[in-house]
Amino acid sequence: MFCWITEPADPDRWRVVYYSQGMDAWREHPGPVTEVIREALTTTGDDNIFGWPPEDLPPLFRVPSTHLENGRWLPHKEYR
């Protein structure tokens, strides 16, 4: 989960805080959010901001869906 610290008044200077379940902690990044995204997508290995190597996971793309509460998702009718 990503959130902004909305100070100072200039949004270009907002810091970003994010929560990583793997580290069970909130972390702060000086921002901007575009830099956070760039780091998340380009940094490999354990140095990634999430603390785990994203290249170990296959890409996952979801279409609008309804969660069925059994760990499964039902794509909306127009995507089936």
N, C-alpha and C positions, 0 to 999 in steps of 0.2 A: 504494500500500500504506500502510495506517495502523497504527501501533503506539502503545502507551502507555509512558511512562516511569513506572514504578510506585513512585515516591517523591514525596511523603512517604507515610505509611501510609494517609492518608485518600484514597480513590479519587476523591472529588469534586475533589481538587486535582491529579490526575495531568495532566501535560502530554501532548500528542499530537505524535508525529513522523510525518511522511508523506513518501513518495518520489514524485516526479513525473518520469516518463521524459522529458517535454518539457524539463525544466530539468536533468535528470541530476544531481539533488542531493536530499539529505534536508533537510527544513525542520522547524522546531519551531513549534508553536502552543501558547499557554498553556492551551488547553482551556476547558471540558470538551469531550468529543467531540460533544455535542449542538451546541455553538457551531461546531465545525468543519463539521459537516454543514449547519447553517444557512447559514454563509458560502459553502460550496461550492454550495448550491442557489440562493442569492439574489444573490450578487455577480456582476455581469455584466462583460463586457469583459476587458481584460488585467489588471484589478485582482483577478480571481478568484485564490484561493489556489493554483490549479494553474498559473497563468501563461498560460492561454489561455481564450478566451471559450467557456463551455459551451453558450451559445445557438447556436453555429455547428454543433453536432452534433445529429442527430436522436436522440430517445430510443430506447434499446435495451432491450428486455425479453427475458430468457431464461428458458426453462423448464428443469428438470433435463435435462441432455444429456450426451452422451459426445463428447469431442473426437476427431475422426477423423485428426488429424495432417496434414491437407492444407488446413488453414485453415477447415474446415467443422465444424459441430456436428450430431450426430444426436439429435433429441429422444427422450427415453425413450418407450417404447411408449404409455403412457397419455396422452401429450401430442401424438401424431401425428394 
